[in-house]
Amino acid sequence: QVQLVESGGGLVQAGGSLRLSCAASGTIFSRDYMAWYRQAPGKQRELVAGVTGGGYTNYVDSVRGRFTISRDNAKNTVYLQMNTLKPEDTAVYYCYRGSTASWGQGTQVTVSS
C-alpha cells in the first residue's frame, strides 16, 4: 500500500521559513512526479509546486522565488522549503504522488502577521 507521510508544518511569523517533508513508501519513487498542493479555508486545493523524476520543477506564480521543491530519491522523500512566508500562505499542505494518484494526510502551515 502506498503511503505518503508529511511533516514539518507549524506556526511561524511572517517572513519566516519552514521546510515540509513527505516520505513515500511503496512502489518505485525515483521516476514519480511528486507535488505539493495546499488548501486554505473556503478555497479550492491548488498546486503549489511539482517535481518530475528528472528533476524538472514547476511553481505557482505566488510562491515562485520563495519556495523550493526538491527530492532525495535515496530517502524516498520530497521537500518543500518555504521562505519569506506570508499570511496568505496559511493552508493545509498536501503531498501528492502522480503514479498512484495518492495524497498524504496534510500538514497545517499557519503564518501570523
Residue pairs with C-beta under 8 A, 6 or more apart in sequence:
1 26
2 24
2 25
2 26
2 27
2 97
2 100
2 102
3 24
3 25
3 26
3 102
4 22
4 23
4 24
4 95
4 96
4 97
4 102
4 103
4 104
4 105
5 22
5 23
5 25
5 104
5 105
6 20
6 21
6 22
6 93
6 94
6 95
6 104
6 105
6 106
6 107
7 20
7 21
7 23
7 107
8 18
8 19
8 20
8 21
8 107
9 18
9 20
9 93
9 107
9 108
9 109
10 18
10 108
10 109
10 110
11 110
11 111
11 112
12 18
12 85
12 109
12 110
12 111
12 112
13 111
13 112
14 85
14 86
14 87
14 111
14 112
14 113
15 84
15 85
16 85
16 111
17 81
17 82
17 83
17 84
17 85
18 82
18 85
18 109
19 79
19 80
19 81
19 82
20 36
20 79
20 80
20 82
20 93
20 95
20 107
20 109
21 77
21 78
21 79
22 34
22 36
22 77
22 78
22 79
22 80
22 95
22 104
23 75
23 76
23 77
24 32
24 34
24 76
24 77
24 78
24 95
24 97
25 76
26 100
27 99
27 100
29 73
29 76
30 53
30 73
31 53
31 99
32 53
32 97
32 98
32 99
33 50
33 51
33 52
33 53
33 97
33 98
33 99
34 50
34 51
34 69
34 71
34 78
34 95
34 96
34 97
34 98
35 47
35 48
35 49
35 50
35 51
35 69
35 95
35 96
35 98
36 47
36 48
36 49
36 50
36 69
36 78
36 80
36 93
36 94
36 95
36 96
37 45
37 46
37 47
37 48
37 93
37 94
37 96
38 45
38 46
38 48
38 89
38 91
38 92
38 93
38 94
38 109
39 45
39 46
39 91
39 92
39 94
39 106
40 88
40 90
40 91
40 92
43 91
45 94
46 60
47 60
48 59
48 60
48 63
48 67
48 80
48 93
49 57
49 58
49 59
49 60
49 63
49 67
49 68
49 69
49 80
50 57
50 58
50 69
51 57
51 69
51 70
51 71
51 78
55 71
57 69
59 67
59 69
62 88
63 82
63 89
66 82
66 83
66 84
66 85
67 80
67 81
67 82
67 83
68 80
68 81
68 83
69 78
69 79
69 80
69 81
70 78
70 79
70 81
71 77
71 78
71 79
72 78
72 79
78 95
80 93
82 89
82 109
85 109
85 111
86 111
87 111
87 112
87 113
88 111
89 109
89 111
90 109
90 110
90 111
91 108
91 109
92 106
92 107
92 108
92 109
93 106
93 107
93 108
93 109
94 103
94 104
94 106
95 103
95 104
96 102
96 103
96 104
